[in-house]
Amino acid sequence: MVSYFKRTKIIATLGPAITQKLWDLGMLNAPKNAASKKLAYQRMEEIIKSGVNCVRLNFSHGTHEEQIMRITIAREVAKKLKRNISIMLDTKGPEIRVGKIENDVQTIEMGSKVVIHTTAPIVGNNKEFYVTDSTGKYNMANDVKVGGLILVNDGKFQLRVDEVNASNGLIYCTALNKADISEKRRINLPNATYSMPFMSEKDRADVQFACDHNLDYIAASFANSKENVEEIRKILRKNKNKHIQIISKIETTHAINNIDEIIEASDGIMVARGDLGLEIPYYDVPYWEKYMIRKCRYIGKPVIVATQMLDSLERNIQPTRAEVTDVFFAVERGTDSTMLSGESAQGLFPVRAVSTMAEIDVKSELLFDYNRALTFYFPKAKLPAKAKAVAKKIATKLLPYGSDVAPSFPYEFVTLFTNDVNTIKAVSNIRPAATIVVITDKKELLTAFGINYAIQTYFVNNLTKAKKDYNKISKLAVKGFKQKPGKTIAFVDNKFKIVK
């Protein structure tokens, strides 16, 4: 068996665990913060070397200045390592959060009567607290019903609605369990129809930020319809940033009801299991995860599985066996990417979280059913015929041989000399049994596939000249990923050429 390079992509959320408690470029470059700066760059380098292909900026937290600082670190480290790392902006979306709490945290006992204020911004205690969205104008009392549930902090605290006074912005509840409550904790209303707009002024400013800083992806929180996707698309078109891809996050019952049209309208999908698991029965989450992976493979678009994948690594040095199995089977089902959230943003072991996920991804890929991907899934993919023909030719060449339980792979890398986006997407979609290094002279393609299975990129000044010197270029391109890579084959102008 050849040596092995991971093909499933890893997305890591950036936060203080990686970039330290540095909140802008001024703090980053201040002499007194030299040790923190050194550690931030070191952590960024470690996670990229450990398998990160795309970094996620969570715009539910932090300022634009803070995110600029993180973008700067990511791009400088990627340049140093000669890796093309993509950057994803995750919008806040129409979120509801808890307001200020007395003494930062309050304990609410099970069975307690609690009043939620939705228009008066009071300082909360163990009997009452305030909730709103980013505008401060949202009245949640308009969207709840007597007998319904209000979930706080990912469902860790649950309240039953007993009475609603929407005109005065008051919701009277009973606590169904004992819990601590603190400021900015997320609120979920299962099955509610929210009266707030999909995009706030903050979201619009954040999408503009993505345009201004030439980011690669926008993860659209709480995208519930194709119209929601189009709202973001209009801003991108207006800014002439059509290259920025929209990844719709599926988090609500409404999104599930409109899932097919959302996938059609989006550039990719994120199975955001945390909020989704609060909106639909928890036992339905694996079903819809599998549905979305399968649907995206048929439609020819990338899919990300996210949230709580290695949640225990925020606190512990080793994952649970259930988490390992969860990541393994997400890859086995054919996801393009697996994602880390709090594990890398604020966990105690961010680098270990990345390396652990990479190890699990690799193990799953070893036993992935590449033949089924080629013969069952790929023929149904909605991709251009010419691109599909190239992808099929490449995937057929790469099929593992030997025992199904201990397969051997003929090649570890294929260098693909092309600028054709459809061909690159088709090759990724077919789930090839090797890493595909795309040789391109289009700089806009270098970070355009950070979430697509198996695709890496390498820049040349002239693609035509590079094809003539395919042997040298292939060896240079592959060298960046491993010191001693396995066997490589080039695909040039629809022909395979052995790299010596």
N, C-alpha and C positions, 0 to 999 in steps of 0.2 A: 504493500500500500504506500502511496506517495505521502510526503509530508502534507500538512493540511492547513488551509487558511479559511477562516470563517466566512460564510457567504450571507447568512442572515444579518441584517443591519441592526445596530444598537443605537438608540437615541437616548442621550443622557440629559436630564434637566440640570441646568446650572444654578447654583446657589452658594451660600456661605461655606458649605462643606468643601467646595472646590475653589471658588474665587475669594474665600475668606470674608471677613467683615470689612470689606472695602466697598464703598458705595458710589464712587465716581473716579474719574481719571486723576483728579487732584489728590485724592487719598492714595490711589495706586502709586503715584509717583512721588509722594511725600517721603523724604529721607527717614522719618521716624517709623514708616511702615515698610521698610526694606525687607524685613524678615517675612512679613505677611505676603508681600509681593512675590518674593522668591518661592514661597510655598504655593501660592496661587498658580504660578507658571508651572511649577513642578507637578502639581495635581492635574492640571490640564494636559500636560505632556503624558502623564501616566495613564489617564483615562483614554486618550487617543491611541496610545500604544497597546492598551489592553483591549481595544476593540470598538471604541465609539466612532461612528461615522457621521453623526448629526448631533448638534447640541440644541437643546430646547430652552427658550427664554420664556418664563411664565409671567405674563403681563398682568396677572391677578395680584402680583406683588412687585414692589420696587418702582423706582423712577426711571425715566428715559436715560438719565445720566448713569445710573447703575448698570443698565443694560448695554449702553455704549462701552462701558468699561469691560464688561464680559465679552462683548463682540471683539474688542481690541485684543484681549488675551487669546481668545480662541483663534483668531486669524493669524496672530503673530506666531503662536505655537504651531499651527498647521503649516505655515510657510516654512518654519524651521525644520519640521519633520518631512516636508514635501508630501503632505497628505491633503487631499481636497475635502475639507470638512464642511458640510452644509450647516446652515443656521435656520432654525424654525422659531417663529414668533407665535406664541399661543395666546390668543385673545382672552380677556377677562370674560366677555360675553355678559348676558343678562343674569348676573349672579345676585343673590340676596345674602347679606352677611349680618352678623350680630354687631350692634354698636358698642360703645364704651361700657365697661363693667367695673363696678366699684372694687378697689383693691386688686384689679387685673383679673381675678378669678373668683367665682362664687359656686358653692355646692348647692344643688337643688335636689331635695329628697323625693323619692318615689311617692306618688300620691299627692304631692303638693299642688295647690292651685296657683297657676302662673298667668300673669297678664302680659301679652306681647303688644307693645306700642308700635304702630306702623307709620305714624305721622309726627309724633312728638319725640325728639331726640333726647330721651332721658338717659341718665347713667344707671345702668342695670344693677340689680341685686338678686337675691335668691327668691324673690317674689315677682319681679317684673324686669323686662329688658326691652330694648329697641332693636328693630331690624329695618334695613332698607337696601337699595341697590346703589350703584356708583353715582347716580344723579342726586340722591337724597330726596327724590320726589315720588318714589314708588310707594303705593299703599297696598301692602300684601293682604290686607283685610278684604280687598275686592276679589281675591283669587282663592280663598279657602272656604270650606263648607263644614258645617257642624257634623261631627263624626269623622272627619278626615284627619290625616296625620301630618304633623310638622316634624321634619327630621333635622337635627342639628349635628354638625361635625361628623359628616359621613354616616349618619344614622346611629351614632353612639349614644345620642340623647334623643328620645322620642316623646312627643306631646300629642295628646288627643284634643281636638277642637271641641269645646263645649258650647260656646256662644260667640257670635260675631257682631260687632258694631262697626260697620264699615265707615259710616259717616264720621265717627269720632276716632277712627283708626285704632280700634282695640280688638284684640282676640283673646278670649278667655279659654284657658287650657288646663288640662290635668297632666302632670308628669307621669309617664309610664315606667320610668326607671330613674335611679339615682345617677347623677352625673355632674361633673364640673363644667361650667360654661365660662367662656372668655371671649374677648373682643375678636372680631373678624372671622368667627367660625361660620362655615357655610350653612345655609338653610336650603333644604329641598322640600318640595311639595309634590308628592307622588301623584301623577295623573292630572295635575292642575293645568289649566290654560292660562298662561301668564299674560297680564295686561300691559307689561312693559315692552318697549320696542326691542327688536333683535339686536340692533347696534346702537350703543350710546355714543355720546361725543367722545368719550375716552377711547372706545373701540375704533372710531374713525381716525382719531389722532394716532393710535397705535398702528393701524394699517398704513397710514401715511408714513410713519416711522420706518416700517418695513420697506416701503418704496424708497425713502430717502437714503437708507443704509444698504440697499441692494441685497436684501435677505433672500432666502431660497424658498421658504415655505411659510404659509400662514395657517395655523391650526385654528379652525373656526369653532369656538366653544358654543355648544347648544344650537348647532345648526339643525333646524327642524323642517326645512323645505328647500326646494330648488331656488325659490325666491330669496331665501336667506343667503345662499351661495352667490347668487347674482348681485346682491347688494355689495359684497366685497369685490366681486369681479369688476363692477363698474368703476370702483376707486382705482383698481389696478390699471384698467384701460385708460382712465383719465390721466394717470401718471406715466403712461407708456411703460408699464412694468408687467407686461403680459407673461414674462418668464416666471414670475412668482407663482408658485403652485398652491392651490387651496386644498387643504386637508380637512374635511368635515369631521368633527368629533360627534359621535353618536352617543347621546347621553340621556335621552328622554323617550317616553312612550310615543310622543308625536313624531320623533325622528324614526323610530321603528316603523310606525305606520306609513311613513313616506320614504322608507329606506331605498327603494329602487330608484326613485327619481333623484334622491340626494346623491347616490353613487354616480348616476349618469351625469349630473351637473358638476361634480367635484373632480379634482385631479387625483384624489386619493381619499382614504377613509381611516379614521382612528377609532378603534373599538375602545371607547373610554369607559371601562367597566365599573369604575368607582361610582360615578353618578348614575350610570345606567342601572346598576344593581340596587339603587335606591328608588328608582322609578318603576322598575318591573320586578316580578318575583325573582329572587336570587337564583332559583333553579332554572330560570329561563335564560340567564346570562350566557352559559356555555353554548346553548342552542344558537343564540343570535351571534355569538362570536364566530361559530363555525359557519353560519349562514353568510355573514359578511365576508369572511375569508374566501369562501367558495364563490360568492357573487363577484367579488373583485377580481378573482382569477378568471372568471368567465368574461368579464367586461374588459379586462386588460389594464387594470389600475392597481397601484400599490395599496397595501393595507398594513396598518400598525396595530398591534395588540398592546394595550397600555393599562396602567394602574394596578398597584399592589402586587406586581409580579414577584418581587423579592422583598416585600414589605418588612419582614423581620430583620433584614440587614440594616435598617435604620438604627437598630438598637443592638443587634447581636452580630457575632462574627461569622455565623454559619446560617444558611437558609433552612427553612423547614423542608421536609421531604415533599409535602404538598406543593410548596412553591416551585421546587425543582421540577416536579411533574407537570405543573401548570405551564412553565416556560417550554419544557420539552415538547408538549403536545401542541402548543401554539405554533411552534416551528414545524412539527410533523404535519399539521393541517395545511401548511403552506403560507404562513404569514411572511411578509417582506421584512418587517422590523419588529423587534421587541423593545419596550421602552422602560426607562427608569425615571421615577418621579422624585419623591422624597428621599429615596435611597441614595441618590447622587446629589440632590440639592441641599439636604440638611442632615443626612445620616452620619453615623459615626465612622462608617467604612465605605466611602464613595468609590474608591479605586477597587476595593475587593468586590463591591457590588457589580461593577462592570466586568471584571475578570471572571466572576462566578457566572454571570449571564452568558458571557462568551463561551465558557466551557460547556455549559448546558446546550447552547445553540449548536456547537460543533458536534456534540454527541448525538443530537437529534438528526442533524444533517447526514451523519454517517449511515443511518438506517432509513432515511427519507425514500419514499417510493418514486424514484425518478422516472421509471418506465410508465407509471400511472399518470404522472404529470404530463408526459409526452403524448400518451395515447388517449387519455380520458379527458383531462382538463383543457389542455391547450387547443384541441380542435374546436372547442366551443368559444374560445376567446375572440372578442370582437376587435381584431387588429387587421391592418392592411395585408392583403394576400402575399405581396412581395416580401414584406418584413417577416411574416410567419414562415415563409419558405426558408429564409436564412436561419431563423431561430431553430426550426426543426432539423435542419442539416447539422447545425452546431450541437444541439442537444443529443441527437442520435450518435454522433461521434464520441460523445462524452459519457455514454451510459456505463455504469459500473459493471464489472464482470465478476465471476466467481460466486461464492455463496451469498445468498440473500441476507444471511445473518452476520456475515463477515465479508462485505464487498470490498473489492479493490477498484481504484479509480485510475483510468489510463492517463489522465492529465490533471494537474492542479490548476493551471492557468491557461486561458485562451486570450491572446491579444487580438482584439477586433478593430480593424482599421476602418473607421466610419464616422461620419457626422450626422447620420440619419437617425433622428430621435425615435421614429417608429420602430426601426430595427433594434435599437438598444432596448426599448420597452418590451418588444416581443421576446428578445433573448432572456430578459429578466423574468418575464411572465411564464416562460416554459420551465423555469426552475432548473437550470443546467447543473450538472454534476461537476462543476469547476468554477473558479472565479473568472469573471470576464473583465479584462482590462481594456477599456475602450481607448483607442489611440485617436485623438482628435486635435484639430487646429482651431476649434471654436471655443474660446474661453468661457462663453456662457454655458457650455455643457459641463464644465469641470465640477461644479457643485450641484448640478441639476438632478443627480441620482443618488443622493445621500440616504434615501430610505428604500431604494429599489434593490431587491434581492440580487446578490452576486455581482453587481456592477461597481467597478472601480474605474477611475479615469486617469489619463496621462496626456499631457499637452505636448504637441510638437509644433514647430513654426509653419511647417508645410506638409500637409497630409500626403500629397502626391509623392513628394520626395521620401517621406517616411515609409511608404509602401515599398519603394524600391530597396530600402535598406531595412526591411522588416526584421531581419535576424538581430541586428545591433539594437534597434529600437525596442524590440520585444524584451531583450535581456535587460535593458536599462529600465523599462517600465515595471517589470516584475521585481527587480532588485529592491525597489522601495518598500515592498511588503514583507519580504523575508530574506535573511542573509543567505540561506541555502534553500531556495524554492524548489519545488518538485518539477516534474516534466512540463514543458510549455509547448504549445502549438499556436501558430499564427493563422488567422483567417483574413485573407487579403483578396479582394475582388472576387468573392464567392469561391475561393479555393483555399484548402488547408496547406500550410507550409510548416515543416518541422523546424523548430528553433534549436540550433546546435550550440 
